């Protein structure tokens, strides 16, 4: 699939490329991004180059990872968000925000737009969100975007060689008033 561009009232969501390498590198110097995400630590210029020049284009080309830079309409990088496909109909969303843009609702806005896109263009029927237990900022974004918290998975994340518990939540097309590809029969209560 060729990269697509999405727009919201305040944002442009597009694949990052070589022109964004410096901005990605600068953003990923933030200790919170290195602490709570899977970006390498320390984050070196070659990591940013590999991400913008190889990882993002390859993910789009083989339809396994759809990464969007979250840009303000003026062009400034505010964050990163994307969907990784784990199985047919199942995707996982991940995101991070540039420090100076936190708390402004950009990631929530981007998450909802990307979720709608994944449900309607990629055929995802379940979108999962996972974050290390304790990452309350990520959880707040997921909740504002409409995710249902489903619990804590013990020892489900490997963060730099240390097993950690993670929170998990899900978003279904019906949560955004969209149809599903397949019928959904919830478990009896």
C-alpha positions as CSV (number, residue, x, y, z in Angstrom):
1,X,0.0,0.0,0.0
2,X,1.2,3.5,-0.8
3,X,1.4,5.8,2.3
4,X,-1.7,7.8,2.8
5,X,-2.2,11.3,4.4
6,X,-5.0,11.9,6.8
7,X,-6.1,15.3,8.1
8,X,-8.1,16.5,11.1
9,X,-9.1,20.0,12.2
10,X,-5.6,20.7,13.6
11,X,-3.3,18.0,12.2
12,X,-1.8,16.4,9.2
13,X,-1.0,12.7,9.6
14,X,1.5,11.4,7.0
15,X,4.3,8.9,6.7
16,X,7.6,10.4,7.8
17,X,10.5,10.3,5.4
18,X,14.2,11.5,5.2
19,X,13.1,15.1,5.5
20,X,11.8,14.3,9.0
21,X,14.9,12.5,10.3
22,X,16.3,15.4,12.3
23,X,12.9,16.1,13.9
24,X,12.4,12.4,14.9
25,X,16.0,12.3,16.3
26,X,15.4,15.5,18.3
27,X,12.0,14.2,19.7
28,X,13.4,10.8,20.7
29,X,16.1,12.4,22.9
30,X,13.2,12.9,25.4
31,X,13.8,10.6,28.4
32,X,10.1,9.9,28.7
33,X,9.9,8.6,25.1
34,X,12.9,6.4,25.8
35,X,11.5,5.2,29.1
36,X,7.9,4.3,27.9
37,X,8.4,3.2,24.3
38,X,10.5,0.7,22.4
39,X,12.8,3.3,20.8
40,X,16.4,2.5,21.3
41,X,18.2,4.1,24.2
42,X,20.4,5.9,23.7
43,X,18.7,7.1,20.6
44,X,21.3,7.8,17.9
45,X,21.1,9.6,14.5
46,X,21.4,6.3,12.7
47,X,18.2,5.1,14.6
48,X,16.3,8.0,13.3
49,X,17.6,7.5,9.8
50,X,16.8,3.8,9.8
51,X,13.3,4.6,11.0
52,X,12.4,7.3,8.5
53,X,14.3,5.8,5.5
54,X,13.7,2.1,5.9
55,X,11.3,1.0,8.7
56,X,8.4,3.4,7.8
57,X,8.5,2.8,4.0
58,X,8.9,-0.9,4.4
59,X,6.0,-1.1,6.8
60,X,3.7,0.6,4.4
61,X,5.0,-1.4,1.4
62,X,4.4,-4.8,3.0
63,X,1.2,-3.6,4.9
64,X,2.5,-4.7,8.3
65,X,3.0,-1.3,10.0
66,X,1.3,1.9,9.1
67,X,3.2,4.8,10.7
68,X,2.0,8.4,10.7
69,X,3.9,11.4,11.7
70,X,1.6,13.7,13.6
71,X,2.2,17.2,12.3
72,X,0.6,20.5,13.2
73,X,-0.9,22.2,10.1
74,X,2.1,24.5,10.1
75,X,4.4,21.5,9.6
76,X,5.9,21.0,13.1
77,X,6.2,17.4,14.3
78,X,3.9,16.9,17.4
79,X,4.2,13.1,17.7
80,X,4.1,9.7,16.0
81,X,1.3,7.2,15.8
82,X,0.7,4.1,13.9
83,X,-0.9,0.6,13.6
84,X,1.0,-2.6,13.5
85,X,-0.9,-5.5,12.0
86,X,-0.5,-8.7,14.1
87,X,-3.0,-11.0,12.4
88,X,-5.8,-10.6,9.8
89,X,-8.3,-8.1,11.3
90,X,-6.1,-7.4,14.4
91,X,-4.0,-4.3,14.8
92,X,-2.2,-2.6,17.7
93,X,-1.9,1.1,17.9
94,X,1.1,2.9,19.4
95,X,2.1,6.5,19.8
96,X,4.3,9.1,21.4
97,X,4.2,12.8,21.7
98,X,6.9,15.5,21.4
99,X,7.3,16.9,24.9
100,X,6.2,20.5,24.2
101,X,3.0,19.2,22.6
102,X,1.8,17.0,25.4
103,X,-1.6,17.7,27.0
104,X,-3.1,19.4,24.0
105,X,-5.2,16.5,22.7
106,X,-3.1,16.0,19.5
107,X,-2.5,12.3,20.2
108,X,-6.2,11.6,21.0
109,X,-7.2,13.4,17.8
110,X,-4.6,11.4,15.8
111,X,-5.5,8.1,17.4
112,X,-9.2,8.4,16.6
113,X,-8.4,9.4,13.0
114,X,-6.0,6.5,12.5
115,X,-8.4,4.1,14.1
116,X,-11.2,5.2,11.7
117,X,-8.8,4.8,8.8
118,X,-7.6,1.3,10.0
119,X,-11.2,0.1,10.4
120,X,-12.4,1.4,7.0
121,X,-9.2,1.2,4.8
122,X,-7.2,-1.7,6.2
123,X,-10.0,-4.0,7.4
124,X,-9.0,-4.0,11.1
125,X,-11.9,-5.4,13.3
126,X,-10.1,-5.0,16.6
127,X,-7.6,-2.4,17.5
128,X,-5.5,-3.1,20.6
129,X,-3.6,-0.6,22.8
130,X,-0.9,-1.8,25.1
131,X,1.3,0.1,27.4
132,X,3.5,-0.7,30.4
133,X,1.5,-0.6,33.6
134,X,2.1,2.8,35.1
135,X,2.1,4.7,31.8
136,X,-0.8,6.9,32.8
137,X,-0.3,9.4,30.0
138,X,-0.7,6.8,27.3
139,X,-3.7,5.3,29.1
140,X,-5.4,8.7,29.3
141,X,-5.0,9.1,25.5
142,X,-6.5,5.6,24.9
143,X,-9.4,6.3,27.2
144,X,-10.2,9.7,25.6
145,X,-10.0,7.9,22.2
146,X,-12.7,5.5,23.3
147,X,-10.7,2.4,24.1
148,X,-12.2,-0.1,26.7
149,X,-9.6,-1.1,29.3
150,X,-9.5,-4.9,29.5
151,X,-7.0,-5.5,32.2
152,X,-3.4,-6.1,33.0
153,X,-1.3,-8.7,31.3
154,X,1.4,-10.0,33.7
155,X,5.0,-10.1,32.3
156,X,3.7,-9.3,28.8
157,X,6.3,-6.7,27.7
158,X,10.0,-7.0,27.4
159,X,11.5,-3.5,27.9
160,X,15.2,-3.6,27.3
161,X,15.5,-7.2,28.7
162,X,13.2,-6.7,31.7
163,X,9.8,-8.3,31.8
164,X,7.0,-5.9,32.8
165,X,3.3,-6.0,33.2
166,X,1.2,-4.1,30.6
167,X,-2.2,-2.7,30.4
168,X,-4.4,-3.6,27.5
169,X,-7.4,-2.0,25.9
170,X,-9.4,-2.4,22.7
171,X,-11.4,-0.4,20.3
172,X,-13.9,-2.0,17.9
173,X,-15.4,-0.4,14.8
174,X,-18.8,-0.3,16.6
175,X,-17.2,1.9,19.3
176,X,-16.8,4.6,16.5
177,X,-20.3,3.8,15.0
178,X,-18.6,1.9,12.1
179,X,-19.5,-1.5,10.7
180,X,-17.3,-4.5,11.2
181,X,-16.1,-6.9,8.5
182,X,-17.3,-9.9,10.4
183,X,-20.3,-10.3,12.8
184,X,-19.4,-9.9,16.5
185,X,-21.2,-12.0,19.1
186,X,-20.2,-10.8,22.6
187,X,-19.9,-13.4,25.4
188,X,-23.0,-13.8,27.5
189,X,-22.9,-11.8,30.7
